[in-house]
Amino acid sequence: MADTTFDVIVIGGGAVGENAADRASRTGLSVALVEHALVGGECSYWACMPSKALLRPGAALAAARAVPGAEVATAVDVSAALARRDEVTSHWDDAGQVSWVESVGITLLRGHARFAGPRELVLSTDDGEQRVAARRAVIVATGSSAVIPPVDGLAEAQPWTSREATSVRQVPARLVVLGGGVVGIEMATAFADFGSAVTLVVRGDRLLAGAEPFAGESVADALRALGVTVLFGAEASAVTRDDEGVHVTLGDRTLDADEILVATGRRPRTDALGLDTLGLTPGRALEVDDTLAVTGVDDGWLFAVGDVTGRTATTHQGKYDARVVGDVVAARFGSDDAARAAEAEAGPWSRYRATADEASVPQVVFTRPEVAWVGHTEATAREAGIDVRVVPYDLANLAGASVLSPDYQGTAQLVLDDARGVIVGATFVGPDVAEMLHAATVAVVGQVPLARLWHAVPAYPTLSEVWLRFGETAGL
Ligand SMILES: Cc1cc2nc3c(=O)[nH]c(=O)nc-3n(C[C@H](O)[C@H](O)[C@H](O)COP(=O)(O)OP(=O)(O)OC[C@H]3O[C@@H](n4cnc5c(N)ncnc54)[C@H](O)[C@@H]3O)c2cc1C
């Protein structure tokens, strides 16, 4: 018998769970949000926000140095940068987010949640256990945690994950980073800015394996220019730690460092959730359909969103899914008949179906140069059988680029479906390209013909003039 009952229970108060809870409560449902650590989750305290705070000083300095008349000779002020990071994370205090949760009428339950059966949960706290039940639905938004690969001695060597890197207090003189994905290369950039001697160890032969090859090549060149040693085709086989620091064996050589950061991927947090009581496998991602309902569960009461689904790995995409699941739950189980009818009839473009990841997932990497892409790369478009036409452009030719710096370097590339004349992917590499991505996302989602975009006049002198040049390069 449950001590307390709500219409909907959301497990996990990260950015994704907060949004799902907010939307689900909009048609009068009572909603509880369960969190066992800080409300706001990984993004607010150990991921997006602190990492960007750590990267911004180096980026601002590089931008100033690139402009005649504004060059400054100083290096990043590390303690001021860390103080700013502390502010951005609210000193790891979630009071602000808790008051928002309460202000929108959601009940916050502190504690670790695990299933005791369908719609039944046990919450554990230091003070004991409490049983809660959901009358209508449970939404799992428990996120993901860093994977420590099974390298001999690595786990015992107290490696850093992204949590220790983003909450760093003492910048190491020597840092080894394992992994050439987003987290590895962003943190390699930040710690190089802070004066660490960084070695980036990459198993494959390129950085950012999911992006266009030229993006990873540009970042690798830039990291080397920052003093980072980039090792491709390299794999740690053993790690030890002693009074001198950590020692990483790579084939027949050993790297000595003060810290080792593991950035080799993440796994869904489903192992301590009691999923076996529902006939699901602990440790695996929760597979969902486009309404975010977990597949293989009877009666349609269990939903999942965010990193825990393995379907998204960014806050923005997780929050999009959260808005969808919140609306689906509010419509199916709430008091609004019009919403119920709309959800029942929902098609692919409806706000009740999460379909963005079929065509238009945007990703920004805040390295120097920045890398931003959306939709298909050339390779994935070809794999999908699209009639591919690639339209590259050298951003340095734009007047807007020369305003940013006479030495601006950057590249943009569109992937067109030539048969339909529409854009299916875009990649931008260069300083200040992050904010250019959304125009491309709109074009991909809207399936806007390039010929029509010709009439969308970009302002002069901005980087957005690349859209004009794309048209000219494509023969318009
Ligand atoms: C270093 C780094 C930088 C990143 N930078 C970006 C970026 O710039 N932009 C971007 O879009 N994405 C970025 N990401 C990815 C982004 O952080 C994640 O996609 C996002 O945090 C996922 O949100 P979530 O709500 O699904 O999970 P989380 O943020 O992990 O939230 C899950 C919450 O559930 C709680 N929880 C888990 N299990 C239980 C339980 N059983 N009971 C109660 N509570 C529980 C956890 O304490 C946590 O608060 C970055 C990731 C990393 C590691």
The ligand as a MOL file (V3000), in Angstrom:
LIG
                    3D

  0  0  0     0  0            999 V3000
M  V30 BEGIN CTAB
M  V30 COUNTS 53 58 0 0 0
M  V30 BEGIN ATOM
M  V30 1 C 30.9750 17.2910 -19.9290 0
M  V30 2 C 29.6460 17.3080 -20.6460 0
M  V30 3 C 29.2730 18.4260 -21.3480 0
M  V30 4 C 28.0400 18.4660 -21.9880 0
M  V30 5 N 27.7130 19.5900 -22.6810 0
M  V30 6 C 26.5110 19.6630 -23.2840 0
M  V30 7 C 26.1170 20.8520 -23.9710 0
M  V30 8 O 26.8700 21.8290 -24.0540 0
M  V30 9 N 24.8900 20.8890 -24.5490 0
M  V30 10 C 24.0430 19.8180 -24.4840 0
M  V30 11 O 22.9370 19.9110 -25.0220 0
M  V30 12 N 24.3810 18.6700 -23.8490 0
M  V30 13 C 25.5840 18.5790 -23.2290 0
M  V30 14 N 25.9210 17.4400 -22.5480 0
M  V30 15 C 24.9280 16.3440 -22.4490 0
M  V30 16 C 23.9030 16.6730 -21.3490 0
M  V30 17 O 24.5700 16.9530 -20.1320 0
M  V30 18 C 22.9330 15.5080 -21.1430 0
M  V30 19 O 22.3780 15.1380 -22.3880 0
M  V30 20 C 21.8080 15.9210 -20.1960 0
M  V30 21 O 22.3180 16.3060 -18.9380 0
M  V30 22 C 20.8230 14.7480 -20.0110 0
M  V30 23 O 19.7870 15.1850 -19.1750 0
M  V30 24 P 18.8820 14.1320 -18.3890 0
M  V30 25 O 17.8940 14.9730 -17.6400 0
M  V30 26 O 18.4380 13.0750 -19.3130 0
M  V30 27 O 19.8780 13.4340 -17.3570 0
M  V30 28 P 20.6290 14.0380 -16.0880 0
M  V30 29 O 20.9940 15.4460 -16.2670 0
M  V30 30 O 21.7280 13.0490 -15.7860 0
M  V30 31 O 19.5320 13.9820 -14.9440 0
M  V30 32 C 19.1020 12.7830 -14.3830 0
M  V30 33 C 18.7610 13.0330 -12.9340 0
M  V30 34 O 18.1720 11.8690 -12.3840 0
M  V30 35 C 18.6350 11.6820 -11.0570 0
M  V30 36 N 18.4520 10.2620 -10.7550 0
M  V30 37 C 19.0070 9.2060 -11.4000 0
M  V30 38 N 18.5290 8.0510 -10.9080 0
M  V30 39 C 17.6490 8.3770 -9.9350 0
M  V30 40 C 16.8150 7.6070 -9.0720 0
M  V30 41 N 16.7700 6.2750 -9.1690 0
M  V30 42 N 16.0520 8.2530 -8.1600 0
M  V30 43 C 16.0770 9.6100 -8.0880 0
M  V30 44 N 16.8290 10.3950 -8.8900 0
M  V30 45 C 17.6020 9.7790 -9.8140 0
M  V30 46 C 20.0870 12.1500 -11.1300 0
M  V30 47 O 20.5690 12.5200 -9.8470 0
M  V30 48 C 19.9740 13.3470 -12.0750 0
M  V30 49 O 19.7610 14.5530 -11.3810 0
M  V30 50 C 27.1620 17.3560 -21.9190 0
M  V30 51 C 27.5310 16.2090 -21.2110 0
M  V30 52 C 28.7600 16.1780 -20.5740 0
M  V30 53 C 29.1320 14.9470 -19.7950 0
M  V30 END ATOM
M  V30 BEGIN BOND
M  V30 1 1 1 2
M  V30 2 1 2 3
M  V30 3 2 2 52
M  V30 4 2 3 4
M  V30 5 1 4 5
M  V30 6 1 4 50
M  V30 7 2 5 6
M  V30 8 1 6 7
M  V30 9 1 6 13
M  V30 10 2 7 8
M  V30 11 1 7 9
M  V30 12 1 9 10
M  V30 13 2 10 11
M  V30 14 1 10 12
M  V30 15 2 12 13
M  V30 16 1 13 14
M  V30 17 1 14 15
M  V30 18 1 14 50
M  V30 19 1 15 16
M  V30 20 1 16 17
M  V30 21 1 16 18
M  V30 22 1 18 19
M  V30 23 1 18 20
M  V30 24 1 20 21
M  V30 25 1 20 22
M  V30 26 1 22 23
M  V30 27 1 23 24
M  V30 28 2 24 25
M  V30 29 1 24 26
M  V30 30 1 24 27
M  V30 31 1 27 28
M  V30 32 2 28 29
M  V30 33 1 28 30
M  V30 34 1 28 31
M  V30 35 1 31 32
M  V30 36 1 32 33
M  V30 37 1 33 34
M  V30 38 1 33 48
M  V30 39 1 34 35
M  V30 40 1 35 36
M  V30 41 1 35 46
M  V30 42 1 36 37
M  V30 43 1 36 45
M  V30 44 2 37 38
M  V30 45 1 38 39
M  V30 46 1 39 40
M  V30 47 2 39 45
M  V30 48 1 40 41
M  V30 49 2 40 42
M  V30 50 1 42 43
M  V30 51 2 43 44
M  V30 52 1 44 45
M  V30 53 1 46 47
M  V30 54 1 46 48
M  V30 55 1 48 49
M  V30 56 2 50 51
M  V30 57 1 51 52
M  V30 58 1 52 53
M  V30 END BOND
M  V30 END CTAB
M  END
